Amino acid sequence: MKIYLLSLGAGLLVGAIYGLINVRSPAPPVVALVGLLGILIGEQAVPLAKRLFEGEQISVSWFSSRCLPHVFGELPTGSDPATDQPPNQSG
C-alpha cells in the first residue's frame, strides 16, 4: 500500500507543478485509464472462466494468488505464481 501512496503523492506533486507552469499533462484522459483497468481485469477473467469451465472450485486463496498480484502491480512470470518458488537472490 505504501508504494501506491508514494506514487499518488508523486503524481500530485508533478500535477501541481504542471498547473503552476500552465502545461498540459501528457497523461491519457481518465476514459483511457478506465479502459486499461478493464484490460487488466479482463486478463484475469480468462483463467477464472477456464477454472470454472473445468469444474474446479474458485477459492479466495487461489484468486488472491493468481489474479490480484497482476492487477495490483506484480508482473506476470509466464507460470502459476501459486506453485512457483521465488528465484534465488544470492547474487
PyMOL Python script that loads the backbone (N, CA, C, O; Angstrom):
from pymol import cmd

cmd.read_pdbstr("""\
ATOM      1  N   MET A   1       0.825  -1.192   0.000  1.00  0.00           N
ATOM      2  CA  MET A   1       0.000   0.000   0.000  1.00  0.00           C
ATOM      3  C   MET A   1       0.868   1.254   0.000  1.00  0.00           C
ATOM      4  O   MET A   1       0.493   2.281  -0.565  1.00  0.00           O
ATOM      5  N   LYS A   2       2.034   1.158   0.642  1.00  0.00           N
ATOM      6  CA  LYS A   2       2.921   2.309   0.724  1.00  0.00           C
ATOM      7  C   LYS A   2       3.354   2.780  -0.669  1.00  0.00           C
ATOM      8  O   LYS A   2       3.417   3.981  -0.931  1.00  0.00           O
ATOM      9  N   ILE A   3       3.650   1.836  -1.549  1.00  0.00           N
ATOM     10  CA  ILE A   3       4.102   2.210  -2.898  1.00  0.00           C
ATOM     11  C   ILE A   3       3.009   2.951  -3.667  1.00  0.00           C
ATOM     12  O   ILE A   3       3.300   3.847  -4.459  1.00  0.00           O
ATOM     13  N   TYR A   4       1.756   2.575  -3.432  1.00  0.00           N
ATOM     14  CA  TYR A   4       0.652   3.254  -4.108  1.00  0.00           C
ATOM     15  C   TYR A   4       0.499   4.678  -3.595  1.00  0.00           C
ATOM     16  O   TYR A   4       0.234   5.597  -4.370  1.00  0.00           O
ATOM     17  N   LEU A   5       0.666   4.862  -2.291  1.00  0.00           N
ATOM     18  CA  LEU A   5       0.574   6.210  -1.720  1.00  0.00           C
ATOM     19  C   LEU A   5       1.730   7.086  -2.190  1.00  0.00           C
ATOM     20  O   LEU A   5       1.539   8.268  -2.477  1.00  0.00           O
ATOM     21  N   LEU A   6       2.928   6.510  -2.269  1.00  0.00           N
ATOM     22  CA  LEU A   6       4.070   7.269  -2.794  1.00  0.00           C
ATOM     23  C   LEU A   6       3.851   7.648  -4.254  1.00  0.00           C
ATOM     24  O   LEU A   6       4.164   8.766  -4.663  1.00  0.00           O
ATOM     25  N   SER A   7       3.326   6.738  -5.021  1.00  0.00           N
ATOM     26  CA  SER A   7       3.041   7.012  -6.428  1.00  0.00           C
ATOM     27  C   SER A   7       2.002   8.117  -6.570  1.00  0.00           C
ATOM     28  O   SER A   7       2.156   9.023  -7.390  1.00  0.00           O
ATOM     29  N   LEU A   8       0.945   8.037  -5.768  1.00  0.00           N
ATOM     30  CA  LEU A   8      -0.082   9.072  -5.795  1.00  0.00           C
ATOM     31  C   LEU A   8       0.498  10.419  -5.392  1.00  0.00           C
ATOM     32  O   LEU A   8       0.208  11.433  -6.027  1.00  0.00           O
ATOM     33  N   GLY A   9       1.311  10.439  -4.348  1.00  0.00           N
ATOM     34  CA  GLY A   9       1.936  11.686  -3.901  1.00  0.00           C
ATOM     35  C   GLY A   9       2.832  12.293  -4.970  1.00  0.00           C
ATOM     36  O   GLY A   9       2.797  13.503  -5.197  1.00  0.00           O
ATOM     37  N   ALA A  10       3.634  11.464  -5.626  1.00  0.00           N
ATOM     38  CA  ALA A  10       4.496  11.960  -6.698  1.00  0.00           C
ATOM     39  C   ALA A  10       3.659  12.517  -7.846  1.00  0.00           C
ATOM     40  O   ALA A  10       3.985  13.558  -8.417  1.00  0.00           O
ATOM     41  N   GLY A  11       2.585  11.818  -8.173  1.00  0.00           N
ATOM     42  CA  GLY A  11       1.704  12.297  -9.243  1.00  0.00           C
ATOM     43  C   GLY A  11       1.054  13.622  -8.904  1.00  0.00           C
ATOM     44  O   GLY A  11       0.945  14.503  -9.757  1.00  0.00           O
ATOM     45  N   LEU A  12       0.618  13.766  -7.649  1.00  0.00           N
ATOM     46  CA  LEU A  12       0.017  15.033  -7.220  1.00  0.00           C
ATOM     47  C   LEU A  12       1.031  16.174  -7.276  1.00  0.00           C
ATOM     48  O   LEU A  12       0.699  17.285  -7.688  1.00  0.00           O
ATOM     49  N   LEU A  13       2.255  15.896  -6.864  1.00  0.00           N
ATOM     50  CA  LEU A  13       3.310  16.912  -6.908  1.00  0.00           C
ATOM     51  C   LEU A  13       3.592  17.353  -8.341  1.00  0.00           C
ATOM     52  O   LEU A  13       3.652  18.549  -8.628  1.00  0.00           O
ATOM     53  N   VAL A  14       3.763  16.395  -9.230  1.00  0.00           N
ATOM     54  CA  VAL A  14       4.022  16.723 -10.633  1.00  0.00           C
ATOM     55  C   VAL A  14       2.825  17.450 -11.240  1.00  0.00           C
ATOM     56  O   VAL A  14       2.999  18.395 -12.010  1.00  0.00           O
ATOM     57  N   GLY A  15       1.622  17.021 -10.903  1.00  0.00           N
ATOM     58  CA  GLY A  15       0.428  17.702 -11.398  1.00  0.00           C
ATOM     59  C   GLY A  15       0.361  19.148 -10.932  1.00  0.00           C
ATOM     60  O   GLY A  15      -0.020  20.034 -11.698  1.00  0.00           O
ATOM     61  N   ALA A  16       0.733  19.391  -9.670  1.00  0.00           N
ATOM     62  CA  ALA A  16       0.739  20.761  -9.149  1.00  0.00           C
ATOM     63  C   ALA A  16       1.773  21.615  -9.879  1.00  0.00           C
ATOM     64  O   ALA A  16       1.519  22.777 -10.197  1.00  0.00           O
ATOM     65  N   ILE A  17       2.936  21.030 -10.138  1.00  0.00           N
ATOM     66  CA  ILE A  17       3.978  21.771 -10.881  1.00  0.00           C
ATOM     67  C   ILE A  17       3.484  22.094 -12.290  1.00  0.00           C
ATOM     68  O   ILE A  17       3.671  23.211 -12.773  1.00  0.00           O
ATOM     69  N   TYR A  18       2.852  21.117 -12.951  1.00  0.00           N
ATOM     70  CA  TYR A  18       2.288  21.367 -14.284  1.00  0.00           C
ATOM     71  C   TYR A  18       1.272  22.501 -14.224  1.00  0.00           C
ATOM     72  O   TYR A  18       1.241  23.367 -15.098  1.00  0.00           O
ATOM     73  N   GLY A  19       0.438  22.486 -13.181  1.00  0.00           N
ATOM     74  CA  GLY A  19      -0.565  23.537 -13.035  1.00  0.00           C
ATOM     75  C   GLY A  19       0.054  24.901 -12.826  1.00  0.00           C
ATOM     76  O   GLY A  19      -0.434  25.897 -13.360  1.00  0.00           O
ATOM     77  N   LEU A  20       1.127  24.955 -12.054  1.00  0.00           N
ATOM     78  CA  LEU A  20       1.796  26.229 -11.783  1.00  0.00           C
ATOM     79  C   LEU A  20       2.438  26.826 -13.029  1.00  0.00           C
ATOM     80  O   LEU A  20       2.467  28.046 -13.189  1.00  0.00           O
ATOM     81  N   ILE A  21       2.948  25.982 -13.904  1.00  0.00           N
ATOM     82  CA  ILE A  21       3.608  26.498 -15.112  1.00  0.00           C
ATOM     83  C   ILE A  21       2.707  26.428 -16.346  1.00  0.00           C
ATOM     84  O   ILE A  21       3.157  26.635 -17.473  1.00  0.00           O
ATOM     85  N   ASN A  22       1.428  26.132 -16.111  1.00  0.00           N
ATOM     86  CA  ASN A  22       0.419  26.112 -17.185  1.00  0.00           C
ATOM     87  C   ASN A  22       0.780  25.183 -18.340  1.00  0.00           C
ATOM     88  O   ASN A  22       0.738  25.576 -19.506  1.00  0.00           O
ATOM     89  N   VAL A  23       1.132  23.954 -18.001  1.00  0.00           N
ATOM     90  CA  VAL A  23       1.459  22.932 -19.002  1.00  0.00           C
ATOM     91  C   VAL A  23       0.420  21.826 -18.892  1.00  0.00           C
ATOM     92  O   VAL A  23       0.051  21.420 -17.790  1.00  0.00           O
ATOM     93  N   ARG A  24      -0.053  21.340 -20.038  1.00  0.00           N
ATOM     94  CA  ARG A  24      -0.999  20.222 -20.026  1.00  0.00           C
ATOM     95  C   ARG A  24      -0.240  18.917 -19.812  1.00  0.00           C
ATOM     96  O   ARG A  24       0.833  18.706 -20.377  1.00  0.00           O
ATOM     97  N   SER A  25      -0.811  18.059 -18.996  1.00  0.00           N
ATOM     98  CA  SER A  25      -0.207  16.772 -18.697  1.00  0.00           C
ATOM     99  C   SER A  25      -0.232  15.869 -19.927  1.00  0.00           C
ATOM    100  O   SER A  25      -1.213  15.861 -20.671  1.00  0.00           O
ATOM    101  N   PRO A  26       0.844  15.105 -20.144  1.00  0.00           N
ATOM    102  CA  PRO A  26       0.852  14.145 -21.253  1.00  0.00           C
ATOM    103  C   PRO A  26       0.095  12.859 -20.914  1.00  0.00           C
ATOM    104  O   PRO A  26       0.002  11.948 -21.737  1.00  0.00           O
ATOM    105  N   ALA A  27      -0.444  12.795 -19.691  1.00  0.00           N
ATOM    106  CA  ALA A  27      -1.166  11.590 -19.271  1.00  0.00           C
ATOM    107  C   ALA A  27      -2.439  11.413 -20.093  1.00  0.00           C
ATOM    108  O   ALA A  27      -3.049  12.392 -20.522  1.00  0.00           O
ATOM    109  N   PRO A  28      -2.838  10.159 -20.309  1.00  0.00           N
ATOM    110  CA  PRO A  28      -4.071   9.917 -21.066  1.00  0.00           C
ATOM    111  C   PRO A  28      -5.292  10.367 -20.267  1.00  0.00           C
ATOM    112  O   PRO A  28      -5.232  10.466 -19.041  1.00  0.00           O
ATOM    113  N   PRO A  29      -6.388  10.636 -20.951  1.00  0.00           N
ATOM    114  CA  PRO A  29      -7.602  11.016 -20.229  1.00  0.00           C
ATOM    115  C   PRO A  29      -8.122   9.866 -19.372  1.00  0.00           C
ATOM    116  O   PRO A  29      -7.750   8.710 -19.572  1.00  0.00           O
ATOM    117  N   VAL A  30      -8.972  10.196 -18.434  1.00  0.00           N
ATOM    118  CA  VAL A  30      -9.493   9.202 -17.487  1.00  0.00           C
ATOM    119  C   VAL A  30     -10.167   8.037 -18.208  1.00  0.00           C
ATOM    120  O   VAL A  30     -10.055   6.894 -17.764  1.00  0.00           O
ATOM    121  N   VAL A  31     -10.859   8.304 -19.303  1.00  0.00           N
ATOM    122  CA  VAL A  31     -11.540   7.224 -20.018  1.00  0.00           C
ATOM    123  C   VAL A  31     -10.532   6.182 -20.514  1.00  0.00           C
ATOM    124  O   VAL A  31     -10.842   4.991 -20.546  1.00  0.00           O
ATOM    125  N   ALA A  32      -9.341   6.615 -20.898  1.00  0.00           N
ATOM    126  CA  ALA A  32      -8.315   5.664 -21.337  1.00  0.00           C
ATOM    127  C   ALA A  32      -7.792   4.853 -20.156  1.00  0.00           C
ATOM    128  O   ALA A  32      -7.522   3.660 -20.291  1.00  0.00           O
ATOM    129  N   LEU A  33      -7.650   5.493 -19.009  1.00  0.00           N
ATOM    130  CA  LEU A  33      -7.184   4.779 -17.822  1.00  0.00           C
ATOM    131  C   LEU A  33      -8.202   3.740 -17.359  1.00  0.00           C
ATOM    132  O   LEU A  33      -7.832   2.658 -16.903  1.00  0.00           O
ATOM    133  N   VAL A  34      -9.466   4.070 -17.477  1.00  0.00           N
ATOM    134  CA  VAL A  34     -10.521   3.109 -17.138  1.00  0.00           C
ATOM    135  C   VAL A  34     -10.458   1.922 -18.110  1.00  0.00           C
ATOM    136  O   VAL A  34     -10.667   0.776 -17.712  1.00  0.00           O
ATOM    137  N   GLY A  35     -10.173   2.202 -19.369  1.00  0.00           N
ATOM    138  CA  GLY A  35     -10.014   1.125 -20.347  1.00  0.00           C
ATOM    139  C   GLY A  35      -8.850   0.214 -20.002  1.00  0.00           C
ATOM    140  O   GLY A  35      -8.952  -1.003 -20.158  1.00  0.00           O
ATOM    141  N   LEU A  36      -7.738   0.786 -19.533  1.00  0.00           N
ATOM    142  CA  LEU A  36      -6.598  -0.029 -19.114  1.00  0.00           C
ATOM    143  C   LEU A  36      -6.951  -0.905 -17.916  1.00  0.00           C
ATOM    144  O   LEU A  36      -6.528  -2.059 -17.844  1.00  0.00           O
ATOM    145  N   LEU A  37      -7.715  -0.368 -16.988  1.00  0.00           N
ATOM    146  CA  LEU A  37      -8.174  -1.173 -15.857  1.00  0.00           C
ATOM    147  C   LEU A  37      -9.032  -2.333 -16.352  1.00  0.00           C
ATOM    148  O   LEU A  37      -8.929  -3.450 -15.845  1.00  0.00           O
ATOM    149  N   GLY A  38      -9.877  -2.065 -17.340  1.00  0.00           N
ATOM    150  CA  GLY A  38     -10.696  -3.127 -17.928  1.00  0.00           C
ATOM    151  C   GLY A  38      -9.850  -4.212 -18.557  1.00  0.00           C
ATOM    152  O   GLY A  38     -10.181  -5.394 -18.462  1.00  0.00           O
ATOM    153  N   ILE A  39      -8.761  -3.822 -19.200  1.00  0.00           N
ATOM    154  CA  ILE A  39      -7.857  -4.810 -19.795  1.00  0.00           C
ATOM    155  C   ILE A  39      -7.262  -5.696 -18.708  1.00  0.00           C
ATOM    156  O   ILE A  39      -7.235  -6.918 -18.855  1.00  0.00           O
ATOM    157  N   LEU A  40      -6.788  -5.099 -17.624  1.00  0.00           N
ATOM    158  CA  LEU A  40      -6.208  -5.884 -16.535  1.00  0.00           C
ATOM    159  C   LEU A  40      -7.217  -6.859 -15.941  1.00  0.00           C
ATOM    160  O   LEU A  40      -6.896  -8.022 -15.697  1.00  0.00           O
ATOM    161  N   ILE A  41      -8.429  -6.385 -15.712  1.00  0.00           N
ATOM    162  CA  ILE A  41      -9.466  -7.256 -15.155  1.00  0.00           C
ATOM    163  C   ILE A  41      -9.868  -8.332 -16.151  1.00  0.00           C
ATOM    164  O   ILE A  41     -10.087  -9.483 -15.771  1.00  0.00           O
ATOM    165  N   GLY A  42      -9.966  -7.965 -17.428  1.00  0.00           N
ATOM    166  CA  GLY A  42     -10.321  -8.936 -18.459  1.00  0.00           C
ATOM    167  C   GLY A  42      -9.304 -10.050 -18.595  1.00  0.00           C
ATOM    168  O   GLY A  42      -9.670 -11.199 -18.842  1.00  0.00           O
ATOM    169  N   GLU A  43      -8.020  -9.721 -18.433  1.00  0.00           N
ATOM    170  CA  GLU A  43      -6.975 -10.747 -18.486  1.00  0.00           C
ATOM    171  C   GLU A  43      -7.189 -11.798 -17.396  1.00  0.00           C
ATOM    172  O   GLU A  43      -6.907 -12.978 -17.604  1.00  0.00           O
ATOM    173  N   GLN A  44      -7.678 -11.373 -16.256  1.00  0.00           N
ATOM    174  CA  GLN A  44      -7.872 -12.301 -15.144  1.00  0.00           C
ATOM    175  C   GLN A  44      -9.164 -13.085 -15.276  1.00  0.00           C
ATOM    176  O   GLN A  44      -9.341 -14.102 -14.604  1.00  0.00           O
ATOM    177  N   ALA A  45     -10.063 -12.632 -16.128  1.00  0.00           N
ATOM    178  CA  ALA A  45     -11.324 -13.345 -16.339  1.00  0.00           C
ATOM    179  C   ALA A  45     -11.098 -14.668 -17.077  1.00  0.00           C
ATOM    180  O   ALA A  45     -11.852 -15.621 -16.882  1.00  0.00           O
ATOM    181  N   VAL A  46     -10.068 -14.731 -17.918  1.00  0.00           N
ATOM    182  CA  VAL A  46      -9.815 -15.954 -18.699  1.00  0.00           C
ATOM    183  C   VAL A  46      -9.430 -17.130 -17.803  1.00  0.00           C
ATOM    184  O   VAL A  46     -10.064 -18.181 -17.898  1.00  0.00           O
ATOM    185  N   PRO A  47      -8.411 -17.005 -16.927  1.00  0.00           N
ATOM    186  CA  PRO A  47      -8.110 -18.161 -16.059  1.00  0.00           C
ATOM    187  C   PRO A  47      -9.257 -18.488 -15.115  1.00  0.00           C
ATOM    188  O   PRO A  47      -9.472 -19.652 -14.778  1.00  0.00           O
ATOM    189  N   LEU A  48      -9.988 -17.481 -14.693  1.00  0.00           N
ATOM    190  CA  LEU A  48     -11.146 -17.709 -13.830  1.00  0.00           C
ATOM    191  C   LEU A  48     -12.215 -18.518 -14.564  1.00  0.00           C
ATOM    192  O   LEU A  48     -12.761 -19.477 -14.019  1.00  0.00           O
ATOM    193  N   ALA A  49     -12.507 -18.125 -15.800  1.00  0.00           N
ATOM    194  CA  ALA A  49     -13.505 -18.837 -16.602  1.00  0.00           C
ATOM    195  C   ALA A  49     -13.041 -20.261 -16.919  1.00  0.00           C
ATOM    196  O   ALA A  49     -13.840 -21.196 -16.871  1.00  0.00           O
ATOM    197  N   LYS A  50     -11.750 -20.433 -17.242  1.00  0.00           N
ATOM    198  CA  LYS A  50     -11.220 -21.773 -17.519  1.00  0.00           C
ATOM    199  C   LYS A  50     -11.396 -22.678 -16.308  1.00  0.00           C
ATOM    200  O   LYS A  50     -11.802 -23.833 -16.432  1.00  0.00           O
ATOM    201  N   ARG A  51     -11.088 -22.142 -15.155  1.00  0.00           N
ATOM    202  CA  ARG A  51     -11.196 -22.937 -13.929  1.00  0.00           C
ATOM    203  C   ARG A  51     -12.653 -23.326 -13.661  1.00  0.00           C
ATOM    204  O   ARG A  51     -12.935 -24.461 -13.277  1.00  0.00           O
ATOM    205  N   LEU A  52     -13.567 -22.389 -13.861  1.00  0.00           N
ATOM    206  CA  LEU A  52     -14.987 -22.695 -13.679  1.00  0.00           C
ATOM    207  C   LEU A  52     -15.471 -23.715 -14.704  1.00  0.00           C
ATOM    208  O   LEU A  52     -16.226 -24.627 -14.367  1.00  0.00           O
ATOM    209  N   PHE A  53     -15.032 -23.560 -15.967  1.00  0.00           N
ATOM    210  CA  PHE A  53     -15.438 -24.467 -17.040  1.00  0.00           C
ATOM    211  C   PHE A  53     -14.952 -25.890 -16.781  1.00  0.00           C
ATOM    212  O   PHE A  53     -15.637 -26.856 -17.117  1.00  0.00           O
ATOM    213  N   GLU A  54     -13.766 -26.014 -16.181  1.00  0.00           N
ATOM    214  CA  GLU A  54     -13.213 -27.328 -15.860  1.00  0.00           C
ATOM    215  C   GLU A  54     -13.828 -27.926 -14.600  1.00  0.00           C
ATOM    216  O   GLU A  54     -13.483 -29.042 -14.213  1.00  0.00           O
ATOM    217  N   GLY A  55     -14.738 -27.191 -13.954  1.00  0.00           N
ATOM    218  CA  GLY A  55     -15.425 -27.695 -12.773  1.00  0.00           C
ATOM    219  C   GLY A  55     -14.619 -27.593 -11.493  1.00  0.00           C
ATOM    220  O   GLY A  55     -14.978 -28.198 -10.483  1.00  0.00           O
ATOM    221  N   GLU A  56     -13.535 -26.834 -11.523  1.00  0.00           N
ATOM    222  CA  GLU A  56     -12.724 -26.667 -10.324  1.00  0.00           C
ATOM    223  C   GLU A  56     -13.285 -25.538  -9.479  1.00  0.00           C
ATOM    224  O   GLU A  56     -13.899 -24.599  -9.985  1.00  0.00           O
ATOM    225  N   GLN A  57     -13.060 -25.654  -8.195  1.00  0.00           N
ATOM    226  CA  GLN A  57     -13.574 -24.662  -7.262  1.00  0.00           C
ATOM    227  C   GLN A  57     -12.682 -23.421  -7.265  1.00  0.00           C
ATOM    228  O   GLN A  57     -11.461 -23.517  -7.396  1.00  0.00           O
ATOM    229  N   ILE A  58     -13.309 -22.262  -7.118  1.00  0.00           N
ATOM    230  CA  ILE A  58     -12.583 -21.000  -7.007  1.00  0.00           C
ATOM    231  C   ILE A  58     -12.520 -20.641  -5.530  1.00  0.00           C
ATOM    232  O   ILE A  58     -13.542 -20.341  -4.913  1.00  0.00           O
ATOM    233  N   SER A  59     -11.328 -20.672  -4.971  1.00  0.00           N
ATOM    234  CA  SER A  59     -11.165 -20.310  -3.566  1.00  0.00           C
ATOM    235  C   SER A  59     -10.584 -18.900  -3.468  1.00  0.00           C
ATOM    236  O   SER A  59     -10.007 -18.384  -4.425  1.00  0.00           O
ATOM    237  N   VAL A  60     -10.743 -18.304  -2.321  1.00  0.00           N
ATOM    238  CA  VAL A  60     -10.195 -16.968  -2.097  1.00  0.00           C
ATOM    239  C   VAL A  60      -8.673 -17.007  -2.213  1.00  0.00           C
ATOM    240  O   VAL A  60      -8.073 -16.081  -2.759  1.00  0.00           O
ATOM    241  N   SER A  61      -8.046 -18.059  -1.710  1.00  0.00           N
ATOM    242  CA  SER A  61      -6.589 -18.148  -1.779  1.00  0.00           C
ATOM    243  C   SER A  61      -6.113 -18.286  -3.226  1.00  0.00           C
ATOM    244  O   SER A  61      -5.100 -17.692  -3.595  1.00  0.00           O
ATOM    245  N   TRP A  62      -6.826 -19.062  -4.052  1.00  0.00           N
ATOM    246  CA  TRP A  62      -6.448 -19.181  -5.456  1.00  0.00           C
ATOM    247  C   TRP A  62      -6.593 -17.828  -6.149  1.00  0.00           C
ATOM    248  O   TRP A  62      -5.691 -17.399  -6.869  1.00  0.00           O
ATOM    249  N   PHE A  63      -7.713 -17.164  -5.938  1.00  0.00           N
ATOM    250  CA  PHE A  63      -7.962 -15.862  -6.558  1.00  0.00           C
ATOM    251  C   PHE A  63      -6.914 -14.841  -6.108  1.00  0.00           C
ATOM    252  O   PHE A  63      -6.407 -14.065  -6.917  1.00  0.00           O
ATOM    253  N   SER A  64      -6.600 -14.848  -4.821  1.00  0.00           N
ATOM    254  CA  SER A  64      -5.618 -13.898  -4.281  1.00  0.00           C
ATOM    255  C   SER A  64      -4.226 -14.141  -4.831  1.00  0.00           C
ATOM    256  O   SER A  64      -3.480 -13.193  -5.076  1.00  0.00           O
ATOM    257  N   SER A  65      -3.869 -15.400  -5.027  1.00  0.00           N
ATOM    258  CA  SER A  65      -2.522 -15.693  -5.517  1.00  0.00           C
ATOM    259  C   SER A  65      -2.421 -15.631  -7.033  1.00  0.00           C
ATOM    260  O   SER A  65      -1.341 -15.368  -7.563  1.00  0.00           O
ATOM    261  N   ARG A  66      -3.512 -15.864  -7.738  1.00  0.00           N
ATOM    262  CA  ARG A  66      -3.464 -15.940  -9.200  1.00  0.00           C
ATOM    263  C   ARG A  66      -3.868 -14.640  -9.888  1.00  0.00           C
ATOM    264  O   ARG A  66      -3.291 -14.297 -10.920  1.00  0.00           O
ATOM    265  N   CYS A  67      -4.834 -13.911  -9.353  1.00  0.00           N
ATOM    266  CA  CYS A  67      -5.386 -12.754 -10.046  1.00  0.00           C
ATOM    267  C   CYS A  67      -4.934 -11.412  -9.476  1.00  0.00           C
ATOM    268  O   CYS A  67      -4.523 -10.523 -10.222  1.00  0.00           O
ATOM    269  N   LEU A  68      -5.007 -11.269  -8.181  1.00  0.00           N
ATOM    270  CA  LEU A  68      -4.730  -9.964  -7.577  1.00  0.00           C
ATOM    271  C   LEU A  68      -3.307  -9.452  -7.778  1.00  0.00           C
ATOM    272  O   LEU A  68      -3.140  -8.256  -8.015  1.00  0.00           O
ATOM    273  N   PRO A  69      -2.267 -10.292  -7.697  1.00  0.00           N
ATOM    274  CA  PRO A  69      -0.920  -9.751  -7.866  1.00  0.00           C
ATOM    275  C   PRO A  69      -0.709  -9.058  -9.220  1.00  0.00           C
ATOM    276  O   PRO A  69      -0.033  -8.031  -9.280  1.00  0.00           O
ATOM    277  N   HIS A  70      -1.264  -9.590 -10.281  1.00  0.00           N
ATOM    278  CA  HIS A  70      -1.085  -8.980 -11.594  1.00  0.00           C
ATOM    279  C   HIS A  70      -1.836  -7.663 -11.698  1.00  0.00           C
ATOM    280  O   HIS A  70      -1.305  -6.698 -12.248  1.00  0.00           O
ATOM    281  N   VAL A  71      -3.039  -7.601 -11.191  1.00  0.00           N
ATOM    282  CA  VAL A  71      -3.837  -6.388 -11.275  1.00  0.00           C
ATOM    283  C   VAL A  71      -3.222  -5.280 -10.429  1.00  0.00           C
ATOM    284  O   VAL A  71      -3.286  -4.110 -10.805  1.00  0.00           O
ATOM    285  N   PHE A  72      -2.631  -5.633  -9.297  1.00  0.00           N
ATOM    286  CA  PHE A  72      -2.120  -4.621  -8.388  1.00  0.00           C
ATOM    287  C   PHE A  72      -0.611  -4.459  -8.431  1.00  0.00           C
ATOM    288  O   PHE A  72      -0.034  -3.941  -7.476  1.00  0.00           O
ATOM    289  N   GLY A  73       0.041  -4.876  -9.485  1.00  0.00           N
ATOM    290  CA  GLY A  73       1.423  -4.487  -9.659  1.00  0.00           C
ATOM    291  C   GLY A  73       2.472  -5.541  -9.898  1.00  0.00           C
ATOM    292  O   GLY A  73       3.553  -5.191 -10.371  1.00  0.00           O
ATOM    293  N   GLU A  74       2.238  -6.807  -9.610  1.00  0.00           N
ATOM    294  CA  GLU A  74       3.268  -7.808  -9.840  1.00  0.00           C
ATOM    295  C   GLU A  74       3.223  -8.243 -11.290  1.00  0.00           C
ATOM    296  O   GLU A  74       2.165  -8.612 -11.799  1.00  0.00           O
ATOM    297  N   LEU A  75       4.354  -8.202 -11.954  1.00  0.00           N
ATOM    298  CA  LEU A  75       4.394  -8.571 -13.363  1.00  0.00           C
ATOM    299  C   LEU A  75       4.262 -10.074 -13.535  1.00  0.00           C
ATOM    300  O   LEU A  75       4.732 -10.836 -12.691  1.00  0.00           O
ATOM    301  N   PRO A  76       3.626 -10.513 -14.621  1.00  0.00           N
ATOM    302  CA  PRO A  76       3.475 -11.952 -14.850  1.00  0.00           C
ATOM    303  C   PRO A  76       4.817 -12.603 -15.145  1.00  0.00           C
ATOM    304  O   PRO A  76       5.705 -11.984 -15.732  1.00  0.00           O
ATOM    305  N   THR A  77       4.957 -13.860 -14.731  1.00  0.00           N
ATOM    306  CA  THR A  77       6.194 -14.599 -14.960  1.00  0.00           C
ATOM    307  C   THR A  77       6.041 -15.670 -16.019  1.00  0.00           C
ATOM    308  O   THR A  77       7.025 -16.304 -16.400  1.00  0.00           O
ATOM    309  N   GLY A  78       4.828 -15.886 -16.502  1.00  0.00           N
ATOM    310  CA  GLY A  78       4.594 -16.907 -17.503  1.00  0.00           C
ATOM    311  C   GLY A  78       4.241 -18.254 -16.906  1.00  0.00           C
ATOM    312  O   GLY A  78       4.052 -19.226 -17.638  1.00  0.00           O
ATOM    313  N   SER A  79       4.150 -18.326 -15.587  1.00  0.00           N
ATOM    314  CA  SER A  79       3.772 -19.565 -14.927  1.00  0.00           C
ATOM    315  C   SER A  79       2.886 -19.229 -13.745  1.00  0.00           C
ATOM    316  O   SER A  79       2.675 -18.058 -13.427  1.00  0.00           O
ATOM    317  N   ASP A  80       2.373 -20.249 -13.102  1.00  0.00           N
ATOM    318  CA  ASP A  80       1.446 -20.064 -11.987  1.00  0.00           C
ATOM    319  C   ASP A  80       2.214 -19.656 -10.730  1.00  0.00           C
ATOM    320  O   ASP A  80       2.976 -20.461 -10.193  1.00  0.00           O
ATOM    321  N   PRO A  81       2.030 -18.414 -10.245  1.00  0.00           N
ATOM    322  CA  PRO A  81       2.795 -17.961  -9.083  1.00  0.00           C
ATOM    323  C   PRO A  81       2.441 -18.705  -7.805  1.00  0.00           C
ATOM    324  O   PRO A  81       3.206 -18.659  -6.841  1.00  0.00           O
ATOM    325  N   ALA A  82       1.316 -19.383  -7.770  1.00  0.00           N
ATOM    326  CA  ALA A  82       0.912 -20.112  -6.571  1.00  0.00           C
ATOM    327  C   ALA A  82       1.781 -21.350  -6.342  1.00  0.00           C
ATOM    328  O   ALA A  82       1.901 -21.815  -5.208  1.00  0.00           O
ATOM    329  N   THR A  83       2.389 -21.891  -7.404  1.00  0.00           N
ATOM    330  CA  THR A  83       3.181 -23.111  -7.253  1.00  0.00           C
ATOM    331  C   THR A  83       4.673 -22.890  -7.463  1.00  0.00           C
ATOM    332  O   THR A  83       5.458 -23.809  -7.230  1.00  0.00           O
ATOM    333  N   ASP A  84       5.085 -21.718  -7.889  1.00  0.00           N
ATOM    334  CA  ASP A  84       6.486 -21.440  -8.158  1.00  0.00           C
ATOM    335  C   ASP A  84       7.248 -21.078  -6.890  1.00  0.00           C
ATOM    336  O   ASP A  84       6.687 -20.515  -5.951  1.00  0.00           O
ATOM    337  N   GLN A  85       8.516 -21.406  -6.879  1.00  0.00           N
ATOM    338  CA  GLN A  85       9.402 -20.970  -5.819  1.00  0.00           C
ATOM    339  C   GLN A  85      10.044 -19.654  -6.259  1.00  0.00           C
ATOM    340  O   GLN A  85      10.308 -19.475  -7.448  1.00  0.00           O
ATOM    341  N   PRO A  86      10.301 -18.733  -5.333  1.00  0.00           N
ATOM    342  CA  PRO A  86      10.944 -17.477  -5.723  1.00  0.00           C
ATOM    343  C   PRO A  86      12.364 -17.746  -6.210  1.00  0.00           C
ATOM    344  O   PRO A  86      13.011 -18.687  -5.750  1.00  0.00           O
ATOM    345  N   PRO A  87      12.852 -16.924  -7.139  1.00  0.00           N
ATOM    346  CA  PRO A  87      14.199 -17.131  -7.656  1.00  0.00           C
ATOM    347  C   PRO A  87      15.227 -16.879  -6.570  1.00  0.00           C
ATOM    348  O   PRO A  87      14.979 -16.119  -5.634  1.00  0.00           O
ATOM    349  N   ASN A  88      16.384 -17.518  -6.697  1.00  0.00           N
ATOM    350  CA  ASN A  88      17.466 -17.356  -5.749  1.00  0.00           C
ATOM    351  C   ASN A  88      18.053 -15.967  -5.912  1.00  0.00           C
ATOM    352  O   ASN A  88      18.523 -15.626  -6.997  1.00  0.00           O
ATOM    353  N   GLN A  89      18.038 -15.152  -4.857  1.00  0.00           N
ATOM    354  CA  GLN A  89      18.504 -13.765  -4.914  1.00  0.00           C
ATOM    355  C   GLN A  89      19.940 -13.608  -4.424  1.00  0.00           C
ATOM    356  O   GLN A  89      20.364 -12.484  -4.154  1.00  0.00           O
ATOM    357  N   SER A  90      20.688 -14.671  -4.301  1.00  0.00           N
ATOM    358  CA  SER A  90      22.049 -14.586  -3.743  1.00  0.00           C
ATOM    359  C   SER A  90      23.083 -14.362  -4.837  1.00  0.00           C
ATOM    360  O   SER A  90      23.911 -15.230  -5.116  1.00  0.00           O
ATOM    361  N   GLY A  91      23.024 -13.219  -5.434  1.00  0.00           N
ATOM    362  CA  GLY A  91      23.795 -12.923  -6.433  1.00  0.00           C
ATOM    363  C   GLY A  91      24.880 -12.774  -7.170  1.00  0.00           C
ATOM    364  O   GLY A  91      24.795 -12.309  -8.306  1.00  0.00           O
TER     365      GLY A  91
END
""", "prot")
cmd.dss("prot")
cmd.show_as("cartoon", "prot")
cmd.util.cbc("prot")
cmd.orient("prot")
